[in-house]
Amino acid sequence: MIETHFDLISLLRGILGISSVIAVTWLLSFNRKKIDWKLVGGGLLLQVIFALSVLYIPFVGSALEWIGKAFIKLMDFGHQGVAFLLGPYASKKNGFIFLIHSLPIIIFFSALVSLFYHWGIIQRIVGAFSWVLRKFMNISGAEGLVSAGNVFVGMTEAPVLIKNYLPRMNKSEIFLVMVSGMGTIAGTVMATYIAMLSGNDPASRIVFAKHLLSASFMAAPGAIVIAKIFCPQTEPVIEQPVQVEKEGRHATVLDAISAGTSVGIKLMVNIAAMLLVFIALVGLVNYISESIIGRYTGINEWIVSFTGGKASGLNFQFIVGIILAPFMWLVGVPSDDMMLVGSLLGQKTILNEFVAYFQLQQWKDAGLFVYNKSIVMSTYILCGFANISSIGILLGGIGVLAPEKRELISRFGFPAMIGGALVSVLSAAIIGMILG
């Protein structure tokens, strides 16, 4: 069980946090008068029930922990493949190396997802979860299916589950498809986050696996809540019986594994390249702002004194942290850590979640966080694909499946990214309230 300190203060802070996220979404809404508050209430209730179940019902918490341990065991199998290829260089004795100890696991998990999809396992789990979402929130079958699918597969793979229904979807439904993709993560990369955050500590691996799984499941109803406030249903819904295909598209097991491996390689190379470029760009920005502007104006010394040494000067991390710190306090992050968590959210949205998780791991290991609650909330806040580059990914993915919706998707790109970021913040506010 996770240690909690729930009391009246944490309840009030949590209510303030949830209300703040809902208020921001309401202000950005395309049609505030048409918001279905009953749907919103059902989604929030579903999230709270799930969070309470994970933390206070031993059976649910143990089940999620068991799934987390299964994830970790699968990661160990993946490391066996890495050890075969790299020999002694695969050892963690000299420290954690992201390129060796984290990224290659994506290939193995991608192959597994493809195999499970071929056997029809993922489709059945997605179908069951979709049924729960539809019953609680009164959404269409296609919306429930894609929202549930995003918990297990990526933002471009989940819409494939409803590819035959996309052309006939209205604006609100398309927006939900996009927010669901932005607000969740794929199971193929979850192992990477677990490895990144836990390092060499076996106990931490279980804790972070449990929280990341919890964040993924909470994001599904959260995405529906945010999307339906942002873009309410104002057009008729063409309800059609939605059937989940029972088997994958590959001819044989070996074909499925081979295809999944190929996808994993592309994903790993793409992530590695993006990290290299984005971190290098941050270094360039920091050189200009901190090493030149901050140094010669004396601002660096003031920032170090102001933050108690948590920031080294006028760098990118400090700037986005200062901008988002007030919002982080509103959603329940402790005052001593609100600038750090705000910086992580900014890095995730402007760059990507991999950069932000890497920064979280560095700050966590450096002991910069005053409260463990802030680390847990950060884990939820970063658990999603909502960043600028994802707009292009969604446009390319869904645009191919439904070319006639391409213009609508391009117009919804930036609002969907904001909505996806708010989905993760909403989950963090709820879990923060319960942790106390």
N, C-alpha and C positions, 0 to 999 in steps of 0.2 A: 504493500500500500504506500502511496505517496503522502508525505507529511503535509497536513493542511492546518491552517489557523483561521478558520472561518468564524467571523463575528459580525456584529452590526455594522462596524466601520467598513469592513471589506464588502458587505452586501451593498451599502450605500455607494461605495466607490465603483462597484461593479455595475450597479444601475446607472450611475453617471456615465460610465464607459460605454455601455450598450446604447444608452440614449444619445450619446455624442456621435457614435457611428451612424445610428439611424438618422439623426438630425442632419449630419453632413450629406448623407445620401438623399434625404428628402429635399434639401436645398438644391441639389444637382438634378432632381427628378425632371423628366420630360413632361410629366403631366401629374401634378400633385393631387388633383381632385379625384383621379381615377385609381389611386392606390388601394389595393385590397388588403386592408389591415388585418382581416381574419387570416389570410394566407401568411402575412408577416408574423403574426402571433403564433401560428402553428409551426413555422420554421424555427423561431426563437425557442419555443417550448421543446422542440425536438433536439435542438443543440444543447439546451440546458439539461434535459433528461439524459442525454448521452454523456455529457461531462460529469454529471453527478454519479451516473452508473459506473463510469471508469474509476472515479476516485473513492466512491463509498460502498459500492456493491462488490464484495469479494469475487463473486463468480465472473462478473463482466471484466473487472480489472485483471483477474487471472487469465481470462480468455485472451484479452488483448496482449498481456505479457507473454502468453504462450505463442501467439502469432509473432510477436517481436523476437522471441527466441528462435522461432523457425526462420525468420528473416536472417538473423545473425548466423545461424547454422549454415544457411545457404551461402552467406557471404564467406564463411570459412571454406566451403567447397570451392568457391571462386578463387580464393587465395591459394588453394592448392594448384590451380592452373597457372597462376602468376608465379608461384614458387618454382614450378617446372620450367617455365620460360626464362626466369631471371636468376634462379639458384640463390646464392647467398645475398644477392642484391635485393631480394624480396623481404629480407628480415627487417623487423621494426626495432632492432636493438639500437640502431643509430638514429632513431627518431622516425616520425611519421612523414612520409613523402607522398604528397597528394597524387602525383602522376603515376606512382607505382602501387600505392596501397588503397587508392580510392577509385580512380577513373576506370581501371580495367574491369571492375565488378559490374559496370554498366553493361558490358558486352554479355556477360554470363546471365544477368537478369533479363536482358532483352531477349536472349534465346529462350529462357524459361517462360517468359510471358507469351512468346510466340507458340511454344509447345502447349502451354495450358489453354491458349486460345484455340489451337487446333483440336484439342480434346473436348472443347466446349465447356471447360471448367469456369473460365472467367465469365462467359456469357450467362451461365446459370446464377453465379453470385451477383452479377450486375442486375439481372432480371429481378432477383429477390429484393435487393436494395432499392431498385426503382419502384417496386410495388409499395414499399414503405413510404417513400417520398410522395408518391401519387395520393396515397390514402390520407396522409397527414396534411398535404398542402394543396390538394385539388389542382394539380397541373396536368397537362396532357401526357399521354404515354411516351411520346417522343422526347419531351422535355425531361421526364423522369429518367428515361433510359440514358440520355447523354449526360445528365448530372451525375448519375451513379457511375457511368462508365469512366468519367474523368478521374474518379478516385483510384482507378486501377491502371488506366492507360493514359497516354499523353493527349495534349490539346488538339493535335491533328488526327490522332487515331480514334478518339471517342466519337467524333461526328460521323465516322464511317459506319458506326452502329445504326445511324438513322439517315444514311445517305439518300434513301429513297423518299424520305419525308422532308428533307431540307428545302427543295424547291417550292413547296407549298406552305412553308412556315411564314407566319406574320412577323412584324418587326419585334414585338416583345419576345417571341420565341427565339428568333435569331440572336437577339441580345443576350438572352439567357445562355444559349449555346456558347457564346463568346466569353461571358463572365465566368461560366463554369470552367472553361479552359484556363482562364487567367487565374482563378482563385484556388486551384488545386494543383497537385504535382502528380507526376506519373510514378507508378510503382517501380519502374526501371531505374529511376535516379534516387529513390528513397534510401537505398543501401549506401549510396555515396554520401549522403548527408549524415547517416548514422556513423559511418567510418570517420568522417571529417570531424564531427563534434566529440566523439568519444575517445579518439586516439587509441591508446593501448589499454585503456581501463575496461575490463569486461563488465563491471557493474554499470558503468556509464552507458555502455552499448545498449543494455536492456532498457534503461531509463529513457534514453533518447529515442530508441525504437518505439517504445510505448507512446511517447508524446507525439512523435511524427505520425504514427498510425492514427492516433486520436485526432490530430489536426486534420488529417486527410478525410476522415469520416465526417467530422464536424463541418468541413468546408462545403460539402454537397448541399445540405439544407441552407447553409449560410449564403451560398451563391444564388440560390433561388430567392431568398429574402432580399438581398441587395439588388439583384437584377429586376425584380418585380416592383421595387420602390423606384429605382432609377428609370425603368421603362415599363410602366404598367400595361396590363392587357386591355387594349381599347378596340381591337379588331376581332371579328369572329374567329373562333378556333375551329379548324377543320379536323375534327377528331377522327382518327383512323385506328383500327386495331394494329398495334405494334408488335411484331414478332421478332424475337431475338434469334438470330441464326444459331443453330445448335452446334455446328462444327465450323472450323476455320476454313480459310480459302486455299490452304496448301494440300497437295495431293498425298503426301506421306509425312511421317514423323520427322524423318531426316530433312525433308524439304522445309518443314516448319522451323526446325532448329537452325538450318543453314540461313534461311531468310532472316530470322531473328538475330543471328550473329552479325550478318551484314548490316542490319539496321543499327545494332549496338556499336559497331565500329564507326559508322558515320556519326552517331551521336557522341561517342567519346572524343573523336577528333574535333568535332564542332565545338564541344564544351571546352576542350583544352585550348583551342585556338581563341575562343572568345575570352577565356580567362587571361590568357597571355596578353591580348590586345587591351582589354578593359583595365587590367591592373597596371599595365604600362602607361595607359592614358591617365589614370589616376596619379601615377608617379609624376607624369609630366605636369599635370595641373598643380600638384602639391609643390613641385619645384618652383613654379612661377609664383604661387600664392604664399607659400611658407618660406622657402629658401631665399626668395628675392623680396617680395612685398612685405611679408611679415618680419623678416630679419632686419631690413633696413629702416622700417618704420617703428620698430620696437613693439609691434602688436603681439608678436610671439610670446614675449615675456609676460605680457598682461594676460594672455589666454592661458598660459601655463599656471599662473597664479589664480586666475578666476576659476579654472576647472580642477584645481588641486592636483595638477599633474596628469589628469586623465587625457588631456589633449596636448600635443607637443607644439601646436602653433596654429597659424591660419591655413589649415589644410581642408581638403574636400570633406573629410569625415566630420570635422568640427562645424563647417558651414551648414551641411544638411542636418546635422544633429541639433544645432541651435534653432533652425527653422521649424523642425518637427517636434521639438521637445515639449512645447505646451500641449500639443495634441496627444502625445504619449502620456502625459500626466492625467489628462482627461479620461483616457481609457484604462487607467489603473496602474500604470508603471510607477514604482517608487521614485520619489523626487531625486534621490541621489543617482539614479541610473537613467533618468528620462532622456538625457542628451545622447547617451550611448545607444539606447534602443532607437531613438529617433534617427540617429545616423545610420543604423543598420537598415531601417525601413527606406530611407532615402537612397542608400546604395543599391538595395534590392530593386527599387522602382526605376532608377536612372540607369543602372548597369544591369545586374541580374542577381538572382538568389544565390548562385554559386559564389560570387564575390562576397556577398553579404554573409553567407554561412562561414566562409573562410575567415572573414573579419571577426565574426562572433567567436569562432574557435580560438583565434589569436588573443582576443580580449579576455575570453574566459580563462585561458591558460595563464595569462599575465596577471590575473586576479583583479581586474579593473572593476568588475561588478561588485556592488556592496551587498545586493540581495540575490539569492538563488532564484527567487520568483521572477526577477528580470530576465534571467537566462531562459527560464521555461517559457515566459511570454514571448521572448524573442524567437524561440523555436517555432511558435505558432505564427507569429507575425511574418516570418520569412518563408513559411510553407505555402508557396504558390508561384505561378509563372508570370505574375503581373509585372512586366517591365516593358520598356519601349521597344526592344527588339522583338518581343512576342507579338506585337501588332502585325509586323510583317509576316511572321510565321503563321498567324491565324488567317491573314489575308490570302496567303499562298495555299494553305491547307483547305479551308472551307471554300475558298474561291474556286478551287478546282472541282470540288464536289457539287457546288451550286453556282455556276457562272453567272446566272441571272441575279444572284444576290450580292455580287461582288461590290457594286457601288454602295449598297447598304452597309456591307461589312466594313468598307473603308471609312465610311462616315462614323460608324460605331467604334472604331478602333481605340481612340484615346479614351472615351467614356468607359469602354469595357475594361481598359487597363486600370483606371481609377476604381471601378467597381470591384475588380479582382483584388486589388490591394486592400480595399475596405472589408472584403470577405475574410481575409486573414486577420486583420485587426479586430474584427468582431469576434472571431474564435478566441483570440488572445484575451479580449476583455472578459469573456465569459469564464474562461479557465482561470484568469487572474482573480476574478470575484470569488470563485470557489476555493482557490488556494489560500486566499486571505493575505 
